[in-house]
Amino acid sequence: MTTLTTRTAAPTTQERATSKPRRHGARWAAVAFVAPLVIYLLLFYAYPLAQNLSMSLHRFDRGTFINGGAPFVGTEIYQDVVEHPRFWTIVRQTTVFTAASLVFQYLIGLALAVFFHRGGFRLAAPLRAMFLVPWLLPIIVSGTTWQWMMNPDDGILNSFIGLFGADPVWWLSADNALMSVAIANIWLGIPFNLVILYSGLQGIPKELYEAASMDGATPWQQFWRITLPMLRPVSLITLLLGLVYTLKVVDIIWIMTLGTGTSQTLATWAYGMSVGKGASAIIRYSEASAVGTILLLAALAFGLIYIAAQRKQED
């Protein structure tokens, strides 16, 4: 029996000399593609974060903010912020605002996503597109519209509840401000949840539902045993992104209430201190930076929780 052996010829000196410039060229091409992204991240993410941290460790005022020379005080600014009489009240308001927004945005968005996914009627696509309108409108338009709708004298909400004999509600008063801005923020966040969850539903194999139907599972059982478990990865990232966005919401709250009363959150508190408006009439750059760092750490903590949950699910 004859055995044939195939040998790969070793590259010649000329081929090695030719391949070396090609590898260098590919490497420089990769660097050229990555460099703009790295520069962008350094300029618009790393540098602002470092500057914010530095400002929270130095006692800045208007003079030192412009001319420099702010004294280093370590964690004294953070201690002042935490010991502020309204700090824990604002933390509680931020927690209620964030939790209410996330829960209702997710539940309503999930209900609409399931409705459109299983509907199959002709107007499903146009109606789904109409739900994206709040997401596409400028925030100033949305905030002004909600402010007009909640006007205690001639707002459409009070006109509607007046049809049932109810007394007018002072939606934007100090006591009701948190509820009002939460309603507006929920309305803004529903389209995002709808789009992401609807995409997740489309990725669930239909064979699973067909097999469950053949086994006698009801639609409600299919939802709990198939839809929710299969949507878990999409739900986690949706809730995480919603949490990060809601923690830093300033625009809709500021337009509607200027962050006064119960609508004051950590984000609006920091913004008010940085510009000297709203509930904080004095500019406090260092305190605003410290509050911003606290928000950043909170978002980072939830991000780490998400990563841990994702790894657990993969395992």
Summary of the structure (lengths in Angstrom):
residues: 315
radius of gyration: 27.4
end to end distance: 51.2
largest distance: 102.9
contacts: 880
relative contact order: 0.11
helix: 74%
strand: 1%
